[in-house]
Amino acid sequence: MSASRPALDDPIGIAVIGAGYWGPNLVRNFQATPSFRLRRLCDLDVERAQRVLGAYSTVQVTADLDEVLADPDVHAVAIATPAGTHLPVAMAALRAGKHVLVEKPLAATMAEGRELVGEAASRGLTLMCDHTYCYTPAVLRIRELLHAGELGDLHFLDSVRINLGLVQRDIDVVWDLAPHDLSILDFVLPPAIRPVAVAAHGADGIGAGRACVAYLTLQLSSGAIAHIHVNWLSPVKVRTAIFGGSKRTLVWDDLNPSQRLAIYDRGVDVASPDELGDEQRRDILISYRSGDMVAPALTEREALRTMVEEFGRAITTGTPALTDGRSGLRVLEILQAASRSLAEGGTMIKLDEGQLA
């Protein structure tokens, strides 16, 4: 079936699949975005879906996915169902000619993710992954700064995402929390830099049967290193990331609304050998720079609204979304490699640009 397109200047007809934890957030933002018109909400629990919409909504509620996909007024679907269902639901939507937005992760495995990316490409349809954190004002600014070279060459990233709970029943802490940090890393890195290998170490101190604390170390193609700490067992909640560059260092504290970003003109300067005298060439001179700190002003805006607008832009223009299916595939590759590293005691696993089986 050919790509589903609304008439020129008409809103994009959207259906949300899943009215559980994340679905209501999608419903609210699609209803508030002028480029979309929410046509249907699909959930196996029809009463729950009706409660999400409220008593006076004219949006149609159904438990029948086939009915949604047969509706010519539905041009796109947003899927907020468990990861194990992403492949069959998204594949059915693509084959029905619908553009697809999928809650993270893109799929349960790399192989399934590749199927979805290939299907969307062959049909000329938009496939987008809902990596919501990438659309926060702070991360959008970090991307802008790194792409413009404002921090200089990236030397390191140190990210911490820890909290007390919630221990998941079906996945470990890496698959639960690390997708946020990995999608952000994929989003903000300059185009010429990519992760080339990952090692993961984890522990299960409470006997949950899966890692509850984990550390991921990624080697980047530039020679830089990225370190990610995820943890379900911390009594304090921390959401920080430090981006260390050759010119400046950026600190992101997501729990500090008054100063989410701070840019420090502090770091290490190394004199190159041609700047040194003959007697000094054997020793590289290191000096420490301590300059000002700047806290960029950020316009507070709900990230999910920006993500929804990006989905609309990608559909309308026919160009890839900032977090398209291929970005979701790259995140899946790292997660799968990290799981293999955990199973092998922390060995470094090479990445292969989306070709990992």
PLY file of the C-alpha trace (Angstrom):
ply
format ascii 1.0
element vertex 357
property float x
property float y
property float z
element edge 356
property int vertex1
property int vertex2
end_header
0.00 0.00 0.00
1.31 3.49 -0.80
2.19 6.07 1.82
-0.77 7.52 3.69
-0.96 11.31 3.22
-3.52 13.88 4.37
-4.86 16.41 1.90
-2.76 19.54 1.51
-2.96 21.78 4.62
-5.25 19.30 6.41
-4.25 17.95 9.85
-2.61 14.53 9.92
-5.06 11.94 11.18
-3.40 10.08 14.06
-4.35 7.03 16.13
-2.70 6.17 19.44
-2.26 2.47 20.12
-2.09 1.78 23.85
-3.77 3.70 26.68
-1.55 2.53 29.53
1.35 4.43 31.11
2.63 6.44 28.13
-0.42 6.50 25.86
-2.28 9.25 27.77
0.75 11.56 27.38
0.71 10.99 23.62
-3.05 11.57 23.49
-2.71 14.90 25.31
0.09 16.17 23.07
-1.44 15.06 19.77
-4.69 16.77 20.75
-2.80 19.98 21.51
-0.77 20.01 18.28
-2.52 21.78 15.36
-0.79 19.69 12.67
-2.51 16.53 14.00
-6.07 15.45 14.58
-6.53 12.55 17.00
-8.95 10.18 15.29
-8.80 7.01 17.37
-7.49 5.51 20.60
-6.99 1.75 20.53
-6.56 -0.40 23.63
-7.61 -3.88 24.66
-9.17 -2.27 27.75
-11.83 -0.07 26.14
-13.01 1.35 29.47
-9.48 2.47 30.31
-9.19 4.18 26.92
-12.52 5.96 27.46
-11.32 7.23 30.85
-8.20 8.66 29.19
-10.30 10.63 26.69
-13.01 11.78 29.08
-16.78 11.64 28.81
-17.20 14.30 26.14
-14.54 13.32 23.64
-15.51 12.61 20.04
-12.40 10.49 19.46
-13.35 6.92 18.57
-12.31 4.16 20.99
-11.78 0.59 19.90
-9.99 -2.61 20.86
-9.64 -3.66 17.22
-6.30 -2.71 15.62
-7.47 -3.86 12.19
-10.36 -1.43 12.37
-7.91 1.43 13.08
-5.59 0.47 10.24
-8.49 0.23 7.77
-9.59 3.80 8.50
-8.57 6.08 5.56
-8.72 9.11 7.86
-5.88 7.65 9.97
-2.62 8.58 8.26
-0.28 7.70 11.13
-0.16 5.70 14.36
1.71 6.20 17.61
2.49 2.94 19.39
2.69 2.88 23.19
2.51 -0.86 23.85
5.03 -3.28 25.45
8.31 -3.68 23.52
7.53 -7.29 22.65
4.52 -6.14 20.62
6.29 -3.37 18.69
7.21 -5.56 15.73
3.75 -6.99 14.91
1.86 -3.75 15.61
4.29 -1.45 13.78
4.68 -3.88 10.88
0.90 -4.10 10.44
0.67 -0.31 10.45
3.45 0.11 7.88
1.89 -2.50 5.62
-1.38 -0.58 5.88
0.42 2.52 4.59
0.56 4.36 7.92
3.44 6.44 9.23
4.64 5.06 12.56
5.91 6.52 15.83
7.16 3.86 18.28
7.81 4.26 21.99
11.37 3.28 22.96
12.88 0.81 22.38
12.21 0.56 18.65
11.84 -3.23 18.96
12.79 -6.08 21.27
15.82 -7.17 19.19
18.14 -5.86 16.48
16.69 -8.28 13.95
13.16 -6.98 14.58
14.37 -3.38 14.40
16.00 -4.01 11.03
12.73 -5.46 9.71
10.85 -2.29 10.66
13.46 0.07 9.23
13.55 -1.90 5.97
9.76 -2.02 5.65
9.38 1.73 6.23
12.13 2.55 3.72
10.65 0.30 1.04
7.25 1.98 1.38
8.46 5.57 1.70
6.91 5.92 5.15
8.12 7.80 8.21
9.35 5.56 11.03
10.28 7.47 14.17
11.38 6.38 17.64
10.01 8.31 20.62
13.32 9.14 22.31
11.63 11.91 24.28
14.69 13.07 26.24
16.33 14.13 22.98
13.68 16.83 22.58
14.18 18.52 25.95
15.44 22.12 25.65
18.65 21.11 27.46
19.54 18.25 25.11
18.66 20.27 22.02
21.10 22.95 23.25
23.79 20.35 23.99
23.43 19.01 20.45
23.70 22.54 19.06
26.87 23.26 21.07
28.60 20.00 20.18
27.73 20.22 16.49
29.01 23.81 16.37
32.27 22.83 18.07
31.65 25.20 21.00
33.13 22.70 23.48
36.02 21.82 21.19
36.90 18.17 20.64
34.89 15.89 22.93
37.21 14.11 25.37
34.70 12.33 27.60
31.07 11.92 28.62
30.16 10.85 32.15
26.44 10.20 32.66
24.61 9.15 35.84
20.96 8.03 35.92
20.21 6.53 39.31
17.16 6.25 41.55
15.44 3.94 44.04
13.28 1.66 41.83
11.40 0.62 39.90
12.86 -2.89 39.53
11.38 -4.34 36.33
10.17 -7.91 36.05
11.18 -8.65 32.47
14.29 -6.53 31.75
17.46 -5.50 33.56
18.51 -1.97 34.49
20.50 -1.58 31.26
17.46 -2.11 29.03
15.26 -0.04 31.35
17.34 3.10 31.90
20.31 3.13 29.51
18.18 3.67 26.36
17.67 7.27 27.55
21.40 7.97 27.79
22.30 6.04 24.64
19.67 7.85 22.58
20.95 11.20 23.91
24.52 10.24 23.04
23.47 9.24 19.52
21.52 12.50 19.19
24.18 14.97 20.34
27.38 13.51 18.87
28.71 15.32 15.80
28.06 13.32 12.59
31.68 12.17 12.22
31.79 10.57 15.69
30.09 7.32 16.66
30.43 4.57 19.30
32.64 1.72 18.07
32.68 -0.63 21.09
30.95 -1.14 24.44
31.72 -2.98 27.67
29.21 -3.48 30.48
29.56 -4.54 34.09
26.59 -5.19 36.34
25.52 -6.54 39.72
22.37 -7.97 41.28
22.73 -7.23 44.97
19.12 -8.02 45.91
18.69 -11.33 44.10
16.27 -9.97 41.51
17.62 -12.33 38.87
18.89 -9.50 36.65
21.37 -6.65 36.90
20.08 -3.82 39.11
23.26 -1.73 38.93
25.31 -1.38 35.75
28.17 0.60 34.23
28.59 0.95 30.46
31.83 2.12 28.89
31.74 3.12 25.23
34.72 3.79 22.99
34.06 6.50 20.40
35.55 6.64 16.92
37.37 9.87 17.83
39.25 8.19 20.68
36.99 9.74 23.32
35.24 7.68 26.00
31.65 7.68 27.30
30.69 6.22 30.67
27.09 5.57 31.74
25.97 4.57 35.25
22.43 3.24 35.68
21.06 2.04 39.00
17.74 1.00 40.54
19.09 0.78 44.11
20.29 4.32 44.86
18.56 6.06 47.81
19.04 9.39 46.01
17.90 10.39 42.54
20.60 11.77 40.25
20.28 12.79 36.59
23.55 14.38 35.51
25.87 14.29 32.52
29.27 15.92 32.03
30.55 16.59 28.53
34.27 17.35 28.67
35.71 19.13 25.64
39.08 20.53 24.67
37.73 24.11 24.95
34.98 23.91 27.56
33.16 21.46 29.81
29.37 21.29 30.00
27.46 19.99 33.03
23.80 19.01 32.65
21.79 18.58 35.86
18.28 17.60 34.82
16.96 17.92 38.39
18.01 21.56 38.74
15.34 23.62 36.96
17.06 26.93 37.79
20.35 25.87 36.18
20.04 22.76 34.04
23.14 23.60 31.99
26.45 25.08 33.09
29.38 25.66 30.72
32.79 25.94 32.33
35.77 27.56 30.64
37.99 25.29 32.67
40.18 22.45 31.56
43.64 21.28 30.60
45.82 22.94 27.97
48.68 20.97 26.44
51.49 22.73 24.61
52.34 21.09 21.30
55.97 19.98 20.73
56.64 22.69 18.14
55.92 25.31 20.79
58.64 23.95 23.08
62.38 24.45 23.18
64.80 21.66 22.30
65.42 20.82 25.95
61.70 20.67 26.68
60.53 18.47 23.82
60.89 15.33 25.87
58.25 16.65 28.31
54.81 17.84 27.23
53.83 20.95 29.15
50.41 20.82 30.77
48.67 23.87 32.15
45.30 24.17 33.86
42.78 26.74 32.70
40.24 28.18 35.15
37.86 30.66 33.54
34.25 31.71 33.88
31.10 29.61 34.15
28.09 30.46 31.99
24.57 29.12 32.54
22.64 29.36 29.24
19.01 30.42 29.51
16.62 27.70 28.34
12.98 28.09 27.35
11.03 25.51 29.32
8.85 23.46 26.98
7.44 19.94 27.19
9.78 17.63 25.29
6.92 15.43 24.13
5.29 18.37 22.36
8.49 19.05 20.44
8.80 15.35 19.59
5.22 15.24 18.25
5.89 18.32 16.11
9.03 16.65 14.72
6.94 13.61 13.76
4.57 15.91 11.89
7.45 17.68 10.16
8.97 14.38 9.01
5.62 13.18 7.59
4.90 16.46 5.84
8.34 16.90 4.28
9.15 13.23 3.68
12.56 13.70 5.33
13.91 11.60 8.24
13.00 12.59 11.78
15.83 13.58 14.11
15.23 10.31 15.97
14.27 8.13 13.02
14.15 4.36 12.87
17.86 4.14 12.16
18.71 6.01 15.34
16.51 3.57 17.24
18.40 0.75 15.54
21.75 2.16 16.65
20.54 2.27 20.26
19.32 -1.33 19.99
22.72 -2.39 18.69
24.49 -0.96 21.73
21.95 -2.47 24.14
22.31 -5.90 22.58
26.11 -5.65 22.63
25.99 -4.49 26.27
23.89 -7.54 27.19
26.47 -9.77 25.52
29.26 -8.00 27.42
27.43 -8.51 30.72
27.05 -12.22 29.97
30.76 -12.47 29.13
31.99 -10.76 32.28
32.51 -7.28 30.91
34.42 -7.93 27.69
34.61 -5.10 25.16
32.23 -5.82 22.26
32.82 -4.15 18.91
29.90 -2.43 17.20
29.26 -2.68 13.50
27.04 0.26 12.55
23.72 -1.54 12.79
24.89 -4.86 11.40
25.21 -6.67 14.76
23.14 -9.85 14.71
0 1
1 2
2 3
3 4
4 5
5 6
6 7
7 8
8 9
9 10
10 11
11 12
12 13
13 14
14 15
15 16
16 17
17 18
18 19
19 20
20 21
21 22
22 23
23 24
24 25
25 26
26 27
27 28
28 29
29 30
30 31
31 32
32 33
33 34
34 35
35 36
36 37
37 38
38 39
39 40
40 41
41 42
42 43
43 44
44 45
45 46
46 47
47 48
48 49
49 50
50 51
51 52
52 53
53 54
54 55
55 56
56 57
57 58
58 59
59 60
60 61
61 62
62 63
63 64
64 65
65 66
66 67
67 68
68 69
69 70
70 71
71 72
72 73
73 74
74 75
75 76
76 77
77 78
78 79
79 80
80 81
81 82
82 83
83 84
84 85
85 86
86 87
87 88
88 89
89 90
90 91
91 92
92 93
93 94
94 95
95 96
96 97
97 98
98 99
99 100
100 101
101 102
102 103
103 104
104 105
105 106
106 107
107 108
108 109
109 110
110 111
111 112
112 113
113 114
114 115
115 116
116 117
117 118
118 119
119 120
120 121
121 122
122 123
123 124
124 125
125 126
126 127
127 128
128 129
129 130
130 131
131 132
132 133
133 134
134 135
135 136
136 137
137 138
138 139
139 140
140 141
141 142
142 143
143 144
144 145
145 146
146 147
147 148
148 149
149 150
150 151
151 152
152 153
153 154
154 155
155 156
156 157
157 158
158 159
159 160
160 161
161 162
162 163
163 164
164 165
165 166
166 167
167 168
168 169
169 170
170 171
171 172
172 173
173 174
174 175
175 176
176 177
177 178
178 179
179 180
180 181
181 182
182 183
183 184
184 185
185 186
186 187
187 188
188 189
189 190
190 191
191 192
192 193
193 194
194 195
195 196
196 197
197 198
198 199
199 200
200 201
201 202
202 203
203 204
204 205
205 206
206 207
207 208
208 209
209 210
210 211
211 212
212 213
213 214
214 215
215 216
216 217
217 218
218 219
219 220
220 221
221 222
222 223
223 224
224 225
225 226
226 227
227 228
228 229
229 230
230 231
231 232
232 233
233 234
234 235
235 236
236 237
237 238
238 239
239 240
240 241
241 242
242 243
243 244
244 245
245 246
246 247
247 248
248 249
249 250
250 251
251 252
252 253
253 254
254 255
255 256
256 257
257 258
258 259
259 260
260 261
261 262
262 263
263 264
264 265
265 266
266 267
267 268
268 269
269 270
270 271
271 272
272 273
273 274
274 275
275 276
276 277
277 278
278 279
279 280
280 281
281 282
282 283
283 284
284 285
285 286
286 287
287 288
288 289
289 290
290 291
291 292
292 293
293 294
294 295
295 296
296 297
297 298
298 299
299 300
300 301
301 302
302 303
303 304
304 305
305 306
306 307
307 308
308 309
309 310
310 311
311 312
312 313
313 314
314 315
315 316
316 317
317 318
318 319
319 320
320 321
321 322
322 323
323 324
324 325
325 326
326 327
327 328
328 329
329 330
330 331
331 332
332 333
333 334
334 335
335 336
336 337
337 338
338 339
339 340
340 341
341 342
342 343
343 344
344 345
345 346
346 347
347 348
348 349
349 350
350 351
351 352
352 353
353 354
354 355
355 356
